[in-house]
Amino acid sequence: MTGPIATEIEALLNQAFSPIHLAVINDSARHHGHSGDDGSGESHFTVEIESAAFAGKSRLERQRMVITALGDIPGQRVHALAIKAQAPEE
């Protein structure tokens, strides 16, 4: 079952990047009881995204693009976000 934050992350990234591949993985259960676990079950995520928008961009530029597209989610509504962004054919 996907929670509201995961659903919002997916919608925002689909809108911003029209990805070929997108996976929003909730890692929160692995961090239960640790720092940053707010008890919501949606505190830690991994995003795997493949989009032509990342072609010619560095790893840092790609991460900044994703964070910008997600607005206040990273760091405010989600404690941790791992980003694996790549261009097609990588």
C-alpha positions in Angstrom: 0.0 0.0 0.0 1.3 3.4 -0.9 0.9 6.3 1.5 0.1 9.9 0.7 3.6 11.2 0.7 4.9 8.4 -1.7 1.9 9.1 -3.9 2.7 12.9 -4.0 6.4 12.2 -4.7 5.4 10.0 -7.6 3.0 12.6 -9.0 5.5 15.5 -8.8 8.3 13.5 -10.4 6.0 12.2 -13.2 4.9 15.8 -13.9 8.4 17.3 -13.8 10.4 14.7 -15.7 8.1 12.3 -17.7 10.3 9.4 -16.6 10.8 6.2 -18.5 11.2 4.5 -15.2 10.2 5.7 -11.7 10.2 3.8 -8.4 9.4 5.4 -5.1 10.6 2.9 -2.4 9.5 3.4 1.2 12.5 2.5 3.4 10.9 3.8 6.6 10.4 0.3 8.2 14.2 -0.2 8.1 14.6 3.0 10.2 11.9 2.4 12.8 13.0 3.8 16.1 16.0 5.6 14.6 16.6 9.3 14.4 14.2 10.9 12.0 11.5 8.3 12.3 8.4 10.3 13.0 6.1 7.3 13.3 4.2 8.2 10.2 5.7 5.2 8.2 6.8 7.7 5.5 10.0 9.2 6.8 12.7 7.5 4.6 12.5 7.0 0.8 14.6 5.9 -2.1 13.7 7.3 -5.6 14.9 5.6 -8.7 14.2 7.7 -11.8 15.3 7.5 -15.4 14.5 10.4 -17.7 15.9 12.2 -20.8 15.9 15.4 -18.7 19.0 14.1 -16.9 21.1 13.7 -20.1 24.3 15.6 -19.9 23.8 16.5 -16.2 26.1 15.6 -13.4 25.0 13.5 -10.5 24.8 16.6 -8.3 22.7 18.5 -10.9 20.3 15.6 -11.2 19.9 15.4 -7.4 19.2 19.1 -7.3 16.6 18.8 -10.0 14.8 16.1 -8.2 14.9 18.0 -4.9 13.6 21.1 -6.5 10.7 19.3 -8.1 9.7 17.9 -4.7 9.4 21.3 -3.0 9.0 21.0 0.7 9.0 17.2 0.9 12.8 16.6 1.3 14.1 17.7 4.7 10.8 19.0 6.0 8.1 16.3 5.4 10.6 13.4 4.8 13.7 12.9 6.9 15.8 11.1 4.3 15.6 10.8 0.5 18.1 8.7 -1.5 18.1 9.6 -5.2 19.3 7.4 -8.0 18.7 9.5 -11.2 20.0 8.5 -14.6 19.5 9.3 -18.3 18.3 6.7 -20.7 21.1 4.3 -22.0 23.2 4.7 -18.9 
